[in-house]
Structure formats: structure tokens, C-alpha cells
Amino acid sequence: RDSYLSTSGLPRLFEFASYLYDAIFTFVWSLQVLIIERQVDPDADFQYFREQLNDVITETVFDGVTGSVSFNPETGQRTRAILQVVNVVAGSVNRVAYWQQDRGFISVQGEIVKWPVGTPPNSIPSDEPPKTIYEVPFGLKLAFQLLAAIGIALSLPVLYFVIHWRTKSVMRAASPFFMALMLFGVLMGYSMIFLFSAENNSFTCIFNPWFGHTAFFLAFGSLFAKTWRIWQVFKASEELKILKITNFDVLKFVLAFLLLGWIVLCVWTGVSKPVPQLVVDPIALDIVYIKCKTPPVFYTTLYVLEVVLLVIGVFLSYKVRTVRILRFNESHYIALCIYSITILGIVYLPAIYLLRLTPTVNYILQCTSFLFCTTLILGLLYVPKIILIWRDVTMSSSRTSTPNTGVKL
């Protein structure tokens, strides 16, 4: 195997010859097992020998030139194999679909099938050698899913805490409604890890953009809207004006960006919805992976909209940088949160657009980005309030439980 790999010629020739090599190796290996190890004589009873040979072949498992080789014991066909269905007309080969035994047609490329002029359609398509579907390692998926589950498990008690202590001065100053709304976005962000871990199909290709971008606008729209209210309140105080800003006034800020995002998503889904497509690895030609195919204009528009939201957040953070009142001490945490996430976006977005990433690297970047953003919000904007309220409740309990001695000093 190593010798064959080191001496293989052109990639196209290698793609076909490699399967032939593994097929011959499977046959020879099975003969060796049957004749030498099991001592079955082919001249004694050829029909019995033939049946036994078939059984040995279906039991064969090894790492071949084309990857892991194994067979379905019921059908005898190679497992996980993918056939490329092509249409051959006048010497030209047009790939029209992919097919897998246990899943049928996985992805039709959209090309029109052409038949030679004056001849009836041929119902038997040509095929190319099967390919192996690449999957992100299970252990890696499990690790990220475990981290996401921990994040969800921590977020739910925090949500209860926000609702339960919403009348406390620290929580009232932070707007409990938007704190809860932001937590829903955080929970959706953690849930995205499980969606990233699922196989791309017709449902996830459409649902993931809706769910992920909605989570972003809920979490960060609420965050920036809160910052805008702090800025307006202190701007009015500096001008000796009385200003009343209701939750509905702040909610308009969130709904505006959420509505813009949903309009783009609606147009995206209606005009050219994402569909799963098998993409051949440019280096390992016998490996394919499933990718959601869609025109870049739609997700680029959404990313631009989110970048605009981040720029607004940076501007608002700069405006509230001088706020020093304890009730609004979250302005500094908000600024730190926004700056960190903006830096992450500066690194993450170019990596997606400019680099040719493998599915594993892309999966790691997506999961890491969502975990970082959601955990940062949870740690910087909620934990300090929990500590302040916990101290206040503890001190109140201590004062209540202190006995009255009747002694006046």
C-alpha cells in the first residue's frame, strides 16, 4: 500500500486505479484466508468454496489505498461508498448527481441531462469510483457538545436569578427584560453547537442560518440597546434635562436589526435557499464532504449587517466609558465584551472568506466563536450582578438575624 501510494501517477489515474488496487487486494487476501488459514480446498467442492469466499470477502476490514474498506454482509457492497452519476454525450462527461446505497441520491447538481440526438434515453447511467464521506471526528464533536451543555446548564439558573431578583436596584438598572432577552440569545448560541455537529442536510442548511443569526441579533442587539439607553440618560443629565426612556423605546433598536436580518433571511430562503452539496476534497480526491451550497451575496449581507451592529456597539461603548456610578458599572463590562467580540470578528470573518478551510477546522472555528461570545456575555454581564445581589442578600440576612441587646452606645 505504501509503495503504491508513493509511486502513483496522475491524480485522475490514481482515483480509478486505487479502487482497482483495493479490489484485487481484497480478493487475494480472502483467498489466502480461505485456503491457507481455513484449509478449504477449492477442488473438493467448488460451490462450497465459492460460498465461503463470498463470506470471507464480506468480513474483510482493512485500511486500503482509498481509505477504510468494509462491506455490507447482506448485500456484499462496500459500505459508505458514493457513486458519481455522470451523463456521457459525444465524449463529454457531465456529472449530474451523487448516489449512496443507504441514502439514495444525496445531491443533484442541477445540470440538465442530455442524450445523443436520435437515440432514446439510456436508463443506466455511467458511474465513477466510490468516494468516502469525510466527517468531523466524533470525539471533537462530543467535547464541544459537552461544553455547550455546561453553558446551557449554567444559563438556565442565571435566567431564573434575573427573573427572581428583578426588583433589586442593581437588576432594575440593568433592565431585567433585556437581560432575559439577551439570555435567550445566549441559550440559542450554545444550542448552535449541536446544530453545527449535525450532518448538513436540506433542513439544517436552511435552519442553521435562521437560528444562528437570530441568536446574534437577540444577544447583541439587546446588549447594544442597553448601552444606548445608558448613553442617552447620562447625555441628558449632562445637559440638565429629564429624559424618560421606556423598555419599548429600547426594544425598537433590537427589533430594527432583527427585522432587517429576517428580511435578508426570507429573501435568501425564497430566492435561493441553501442546499446540501457534496464537495470533492481538492487534495484527497477520494474524499468528499457535505457543504451547504448558496450564493455568497446573502450571507455576506448578513455579515455586513452584523459588522455594522458591532461598529455601533464600539461607538456606544466609547460614549459610556466615563460612567462611574455603581448602578451602571456594567458599562465597562459591556465595553470589554464588545471590544473582545469585535476583535474575534476581525479574525474569524477573513479566515472564512480567504482561507480554504477543512471541515474540521471550520467546525472548530464556528464552535469556538459561539462558545467564546456566549460565555463572555455570561461571565462579564451576569456574574458581577449575581455577586452584588448575593452580598446584599447575605448582609440583609445578617442584620435581620443580629439580636437586639438593648444597649445604646
N, C-alpha and C positions, 0 to 999 in steps of 0.2 A: 504493500500500500504506500509506504513512504517513498519507495523507489518510483512508483508510478506518478505520485504527486510531484516529485522533483523533476521528472522528465516529460511532463505533459506539455502539449504544444499549444496551439491557438485556443483561446477561451471557448469559442463555439465548438470546436472539435472535442475539447475536453468535456464540455457539457453533455454531449451524446455518448462519447466513449466511456465516460466514468460509470454510467449506468450499466453498460455492457460489461465492464470490468467487474462490477459488484455482482451482476447476474451470474457470470461464469464462476466467480469465487464462491458464490452460494451453492451452485450446483456441485462443484468439485469438493467443497467442504462436506456437503451432505453425503456424497458418495464415500468419502473417507470415513465418516462416522458410521455409515451403514455397513460397509464391507469390512473395515479393519476393526472398529470398536465393537460393533454388534454382531459381527461374524455372519452376516446374511449373504448367502450365495445366490447371485443373480441367475445362474444356470439351473438351479434346483427348481425354483418356482418363480418365473419372471413376473407373473401377475401380482404375486405377494410382494416381490421385491419392489415393484412399481408403486404399490400402495404404501409400503414402508418408506420409500424415498420421498413420496409426497408429504408424509407426516414429518419426516426429519427436516424437510425444507421449511415447512410452516413453523417449526420450533426454533429455527435458526435465528439468532440475535447477535449482531456484531456491529462494530463501528467501521463502516466502509469508506470508500472514497467520496461517496455522495452523502455521507452522514450516517446516522443510526439506521440500521437495516433490521426490520422485523416484518412479520406477515400476519394477516388475519387468519386464524385457524379455521374459520368457517368457509371463507371464500378463497383463501390462498393468495389474495392480492396483498401487495405491500401496503402497510399502514402509513397514514399521514402523507401519502403520495398525492401530488397535484399534477393534473394533466392540463396542458395548454391546448385549447381547441383553436385550430387555425383553419382559415379558408384559403385554398391554393387555387389561383386563377392565372393562367398564362405565365406560369413560372414565378409569380409573385406570391409571397406568403403574408397573409393578413391575420393577425391574432384577434380572435373575436370573443373569447371567453376563457375562464378557468373552471376546472371541474375537479371535485374530490369525491371519493366513493361514498363517504358517510355524510356528506353535506350537499351533494349535487353541485349545481353551478354557483360558484361563490361570487364571481364578479364578471359581469358582461361589460366589455369596454365601450360599447356604443357604436362600433363600426358596423356598416351595412354589409351583410353577407352577399357576395357576388358569385354568380355562377357563369360558366362559359356560355357564350351565345349559341342558341340552338340545341343545348343539352339540358335534360331535366335535372333538377336539383339532386345532388348526391346526399343522402341522409347520413352517410358515415363520414364524420369529419376526420381530418388528419390530427395527429397528436404529437407533442414533443415529450421528452423525458420528464418524469415527475419531479417536483421540487419540494423542499421541506419548508413548512411554515415556521418562521422564526417567532419565538415567544420570549418575553421578558422572564428571567429566572424566577421561579416560584418563591424562593427564599427572600428575594428582594421585594417582591410584592407583599409577602407576609409581613416583613419588617415595617414597611410604610403603612400598611393597613393597621398594624398594632399601634403605631404612633398616632394615627388618625383616631383610632378607637379611644386611646387615652385622652386625646384632645376633646373628643365629644363627651367623654365621661366627666371631664373637668368643667366643661362649658355648661352642662345642664344644672349643676348646683349653683354656678355663678348666676345663671338666669333666674333661678329661684331666689337667690340672695338679692338681686336687683329689684324683683317684684316685692319681696317681703319687706325690705328696708327702703322702699321708695319715698317714704315720708321723712327720712333723715335729711338734714340740711346739706350734707356732702352729696348725697344722691340726687336731691332736688336740683342743686346747682348744676349737676352733670346731665340733667334731663333724662329721667328714667325711661321714658318712651323710646328715645333714640338709643339709649344704652341697650334696651331689649332688642330693638330693631337691628342694631349692629351685631348683637349676639346671634341672631338668626342668620345673618350673613356669614358669621364665623362658623356656625354649625354647618352651613351649606359648603363652606370652603373645606372643612375637614371631610365632609362626605364626598367631595370631588376625588379624593384619593381612591375610594372604592370604585368610582366610575372610571378613573384612569386605569385601574387594574383589570377592568373587564375587557373582553375582546371587542375590537371595533366591529360594529355591525350596523344595519340600517337604523336601528333605534338609537344606539349610543352616539353615532355620528351626528344626529340631529339634537338629541337631548343634552349632550355634554356642553355645547356652546351656550345653550339657553340657561342651563343650571349654573355654569361657571361664571358667566358674565353677570347674571342676576346677583349672584353672591358678591361679586366685586362691587357692583353699584349699591347694594344694600349696606355692606360693611363700610366702604369708604365714602359713599355719599352721606351716610349718617355721621361719620366722623368729621367730614369737612363741613357739614351743615352746622354741627355743634360749634366748630371753631368759628364759623361765620357769625353765629349769634354772640359769642364772646367778644369778637372784634367790634360788632355793632354796638353792644352795650357799653363797652369802655370808650368807644369813639364818641358816643352820646354824652357820657359822663364828663369827658374832657371838654366838651362844648357846653356843659351845664344844661343839658337837655334831658327830658324824661322820655324814655323810649320803651315801649312795650312790644315784645316780640313773642307771639304765641307759637305753640308747637306746630300749628298748621302753617304758619309763615315759614318755619324752618323746613317742614315736610315738603313744601313746594320745591325746594332746592334738590331734595333727594328724588322726588317724582320726575323732575325735569330730565335729569340724566338717565333715570331708569326708563322713562318713556322713549327717549332717543335711542337707547340701546335696544329696546324691544322693537322699535320700528325697523332698525337695521336687521335684527334677527328675523322679523316677519318677512321682510323683502328677501333676505337670504334663503329662508326656508321655502318661500313661494316661488322664487325665480330659479334658483339653482341649489337645491338642498344638498348637503354633503352625503356622499355615498361611499361605502367601503370599496376599496380597490386594492388588488394585490400588486405590490411593487417589487421588482426584482432587485436584489442587492447588487450594486454596481461592481463589487469586488468578488463576492462569492456568488456565482451565477446560479448555483443550485439552491439558493436560499431566497425566499420571498417573505414579505411581511405585509400585514393588512393595514392600510392607511386610508383615512377619510379624504376623499378627493373633493375639492371645492375650489372655485375661483378665489384667488387671494384678495380681491378687492373688498370682500365682505368682512373677513376677519381683520384685514388691515384697517378698515374703517372703525371697527370696534376698538382696536388697539389705540388708534389715534384719539378716539373719544376718551378712553381711559387715561391716556397720557395727558390730555387737556385737563381732566379731573385732578390728576396728580400735580400738575403745574398750579392749578388753583389752590390746591392744598398747601403747596410750598409757599405760595404768596400769603395765604391766611396765617400760616404758622409764623411767618416773618412779622406779620402785623401784630400778633398777640405775644410776641416774645418778651415784652416788658411787663406783662401782667404778673403781679406778685401776691395777690390776695389768696389766702389759703383755700377758700372755697373754689377758686378757679385754678388751683395748682396743676390741673390736668393739662393746661395749655402747653406746658413744657414737655409732658409725655406725648401729647399729640404731635408736637413738632418733631420730636425724636422718632416717633413712629413713621411719620410721613417722609422724613428725610431718608430713613433706612429703606423703606419700600421703594422710594424713587430711585435710589442707588441700585437696588435689586433689579428694577425695571430697565435701567440703563445697561445692565449686564445681560439680562435674560432675553430681551427682545432681539438685540442684534445676533445673539447666539442662534436663535430660531431662524432668522431670516438669512444670515450669511454663511452659516456652517452647515455642512451635510452631516446631520447627527444620526447615529444609530438609534433604533427603537429603545434600547436600554438607556442610553444617555438622555434621550428626550424624556423618557419616563422619569428618570431621576431628577431632571431639571424641573419638570412640571410639579412633581410631588414635593420637592424641596421648597419651591417657591410658595406653594399654597400653605405648607406647614409653617414656613417662616412667617408669612404675613399674618395668618390667623393666630399663631402663638404669640407673636409680637403684640398684637392688639389685646389679646387676653392678659398678657403679663404686664403691659405698661398702663393700660386704661382701667383695668378692673381690680387687679391685686392691690394697688395702693388704696383704693376706696374700701376694699374689704378690710384691710389692716386698720384704717382710720375708724371705720364704724365698729369694728371689733373692740378696739381700745376704748371707744366711747361707751359701748355697752358694758364692757368689763368694769370701767370706772364708775358708771352709774350703779351697777350691781354692788360694788364695794361700798359706795356711800350709803346705799339703802340698807346694807347688812350691818353697818357700824352701829353699835349700841349707844344710846344716849345716857351718859353718866350723870347728867345734871350739874356738872361742874362748869362754871363760867370762868374763863381766863381773861 
